[in-house]
Amino acid sequence: MQAAVIKPACLSVLLLLASAGACADPVRQDDLNWLQIMAFAAHQTDYSGTFVYRYGDHVETSRITHIADHDGEHGRLESLDGPRREIIRHNDQMWCDLGNGKIKIEQRQGGREFPALLPEQLTLLNKNYLIKTAEEVRLAGFHAHGMVFQPKDNFRYMHKMWADSISGLLLKSEVLDERGGVIEQYSFTQLSIGGDIDRKWVVANQAAAGLHAADVQKVRQTHNDSRDVPHDGNTHPADSVPKTTADSVASGWRVDALPDGFKKIAEVRRQLRGKDAPVIQMVFSDGLAGISVFIEKSDSDEDDHEGLSSQGVIQVYSKLINGQLITVVGEVPPRTVMQVADSVRNGGSQ
């Protein structure tokens, strides 16, 4: 097994965190320190591997490569089944290849994707979940420590994660319902950490910088209709606020029955594909789960989009309130998105 590649500055921080655990509560403090190491590892480790994303009968296989160097983070995600798709990231820049040429677009704010599912700030996690150790297992050839995130209420799901015991890199993640059934799962099936990882795609990516505005708009129209349930396992409700297609606003809309622990991280006015008027979006997060609330004017007293639908961990609920179509998209149980939608109120002008 090859050692993980973690930069010296971050390594010193991790060593300080680990030493702090020896002087505090041996369970609670050590668990929090290990979570911090896991959060750092996803961004500071060089790795290349194949992972599987599952929900229900749906299975997707992807190849992922990540390199951290003096120029920041470089990531490559390739679909291995279904339509061809390749996403290349460099820090806040993202290129997407749908099979007919690379097109540069901007990375979504607050983006989280496997294995970078943990936030670097763990305060909200500690407040909203009981964090415990889980069984140790062997995954993709690596010994892994397990962690359980047990929600403190019925408005969110339980999460289980396993990380490489040496590097801290997340190897497997599960979201479970109240009966312990697996709703959604990511898992590496093959993984190399450190070593000689191919960098040709990092160099080749620089040629994608000079792209035409028309091509940029083409990809935005393909990807940015957030009324649709996300179609892959690396899309989250809290990720869907593009920097260049949304303006921060104070709309006057509010949510009166948001579950405890969810904090607003954005409120924007967006122009979506096929919509004549802008849509208001409010984004909330509890550290693991995201909820987005979309508000738009309806043209009639009835709307075909009303009702509840789901895709894996994602729940989508829409209803009409005083001529406005309210759509809530969340990585939470159905009762949560329904409660949130029922409590949306307009306390001021739009």
N, C-alpha and C positions, 0 to 999 in steps of 0.2 A: 504494500500500500504506500502510495506516495504522500509526502507531507503537504499540507495546505500552504498556499502562498499568501501570507498576510503581511501587509506593509508594516515597517518598523514602528511608525508613529502610532498606528492602531494597536499593534502588539503590546506596546507599553501600557496603553489604556486598559487593555484586556487583562494584563498581569496585575494592574492595580485593582481592578474589579475583583479578580479572583482572590487576591490577598485580603480584601475587605471582608469576604465571606467567612474567613477563618475567625474573625473577631466578632461576628454577629450571630443571629439565629441560624444554626447550621442547616436548616431545611429551607426556610423562607428566603434568606439572603442568598444562599447558594443557587436556588432556583432562579431568582431574579438575575443573578450574575450570568448564569448559563443562557438565559434568554437574551441578554445583552450581547453575549458572544455570538449567538445565532444570528441576531440582527446585523452585526458587523460582518459576519462571514459571508452573507449573501452578496455583499457589495465589494468585499476586499479579497475574495478567493478566486484564483484561476481554476476553471473547471470546464469540462465538456462531457455531455452525456445525453442519454435518451430517457424521456419520461412519458408516462401514460396518464391521461386525464380521463376519469370515468364519472358518469352519473346515469343512473338507471341502466338502460341497455346501450347507452351511447359510450363509445370509446374513441379517443383521439390520441395519436402518438406523435411526439415532437422531438426534435433534436435541438439542444440548447448549448451554446458556448458562451463563456464569460471570461473576460480578461480585464484586470485592473493594472494600470501602469501610471507613469508620470503624467499622462494626458487625461486621466480619469478612467471611467468605466466604458467598456465596449461589450455589447451583447448581440448575439445572433440567435434567432428562433426560426426553425424551419419545420413546416408541417410535413409529416411522412406518409400521411394517408389523406384521401379526399383531394379537393382542389389544391393546386400548388400555392403556397404562400410562404414568404420569407420576410422577417422583420429584423432590421439591423438598427441597433441603438448606439449612440455615442453621447454619454451624459444626457443632456436635455433634447438632443436631436434624434429623430427616428426616420428611417427609410423603410418603405413597404414595397415589396415586389409581388405582384399578383400574377406574374407569369409573362407580362408584356412590358417589362422595364421598371427600373427603380424610380420611385417618386418620393421626394422629400416632404415630410410633414413634421409637425412638432409633437413631442411626447405629451401625453395627457398629464395634467397635474396630479400629484399624489399617487402616481401609478404604482400598483403592486402586482407582481406576477411571480409565480413559482420559479425558484425557491425563495424569493424575497417577499414573503408574506407577512413577516413580523415588522411592526413599526420600530424605528430607532428610539422613539420615546415610549417607554413602557408604563407610564403613569396611568393611562386610561385602562390598560389591560388589568393592572393590579386592582383597580377600583371596581371593575365590572365583572371579573372572572375570579374564581378560586383556582389558583395555579398549583398543580401537583405533579409529581413525577409519575411516569407510567413505566410499563415493562420495557426492558432492553431487548432489542432484536438485531438481526443481521439483515441488511438491505443492500442490494447491488454490490455485495462483497465488502461492505463496511459495517463495523459495529456501531449501533445507534442508540442514543439515550432518548427516552420518550417523555413527553410532557402532555398534560391534560389541562384544558381551559374549560372549567365547569362554570356555566353562566350562573349568576346570582339571582336570576329571575327566569320567567318562561317566555321572554320576548326575544331571545336570541338562541343560537345553536351552540352545542358543545363542539370544541375543536380538539383534535389530537395531532401532535406533531412528533416526528422522530428526526434527530439530527446526528450527523457523524460525530463520534465521541472525541475525535482529534481536532478537526477543523471547525466544528460547529455548523457546517453547511446542512441546510434542511434537505432531508432525503425523502420524506413522505409526509403527507398532510391529509387528514380526514375531517369532514364535517359530519356530525351525527345528530339525529333527531332525538326527541325525548325518550324514545324506547331503545336508543343505542344503535339504531340502524344507520348504515353509512349512506349519506345523501350524495356526497361528492368526495372524490379522492384524487390526489396527485401522488405519483410514486416513480422514483428513478428505477429503471430496470438495468441500466448500464451507466457507469460514471467513472471518469478519470479526474483526479484532483491534482493540480500542479503539473509539473513535468513540461514536456515540449508540446504545447498546444498550437495548432495551426493558426497563423496570424494573417494569412494572405487576404482574407475577407476584410480585415481591418484596413489594410492599405488600399484595396480595391474600392472600398466604400467612399474614399475621399473624392472619387470621380463623380459621385452622385450629387455633389453639392450644387452644381450649376444647372438647376432645373427650371422649367417654365412655370409661370403662375397657373396656367391652364391645367397642367398636370397635377399641381398641388390641389386645385379645386376638385379635380376628378376623384382623387382618393378621399378627400373630405366628404364628398357626397356619398361615397361607397361605405364609409366607416362611421360617420358621425350622427346618424339618425338614432338618437338615444331612446326613442319610443320603442325600438325593437329590443327584445330580450337579447343580451350578448350571446354571440354564437360560438365563443370559445371559452376555454377555462381560464384564460388570463385577463378577463375583463371584469371589472367590479363597478358597482354603482358609484362609489366614491371616486372613481378614476375618470368619469366622463365629463370633464370640464376642460375642453381644449383652450389653450391660452389665447389663440388668435381668433376664435370665433365666438367669444363670449365676453360680455362686459359686466363688471361687478355692479350690483344695484342694491338699493334698500327698497324693495317692492311694496312693503306693507303687509305682505302675506306672512302668516305664522302657523306653526303647528302646536296645538294646545295639549296634545297627548303623546308627546314623544317619550319613549321609554327612558328611564333614568340612565345616565352614563353616555348618551349620544350627544355629541357636541357639533354645532354647525361649523363647517370648515369652508363653505363658499355659498354665495347667493349671486346668481348671474342671470342676465337676460341673453338668450341664445336664439339664433336663426337656424331652424332645422329644415332639412330637405322637405319640399312639398308643402311647407307652411307659409301662408301669406304674412302672418303676424309673428313677432318674436314670442318665445316661450320662456317663462320664468322657471328657473331650476334652483332648488335649495339642496345642499349636500351635507349629510351628517355622518359621523363615524364614532364608534366606540373603541377604536384601536384595532379590532379584527373585522368587524362587520360594517358595511356601508349602506346608507339609505339615501336615495335621491327622490325628491318630490318635484314633479313637473306640473306646471299650471298653464293652461291655454284656453282661449275663448272657444266655445263650441258654437257651431253654426245652427244647431237644432236642439230640441228638447230630448232627443235620443241620440245615442252614440254607439256605433258598432263595437267600440273598443271597451265598453264597460264590462267589468267582471274580473275574475282572478285567473291567472295562468302562471306556470312555473317552468323553469329549466334548471335541473339540478338544485343548487342552493339558492338560485335567484327566484324571487317571487315578484310578480307584477300584478298590481291591482289598480283598476281605473273606475271612477264614478263621476257623475255629473253633480255639481253643487252650484246652484244659482247661475246656470248658464256657463259655468267654467268646467272644463274637463280636468280632473285631478288624477294624475298617474303617479303611483309610488312604486319604485323599483328598489328591492332590498335583498341583502344576503341574510335574511331573517325568516322566521316562521310566518305562515299566512296570516295569523291573527295580528301580527305586528304591523304589516303593511296595511291591513284593513283598518286597524285602530288609527294609524297615522293619517290615512286618507280621510277618515270620518272626522278628524279633528282639525283639518286645514281651514283657516279663517282669513278673511281679508280685513285688516284693521286700518288700511290707508289706501291711497291712490296708487295705481300701477304706473 
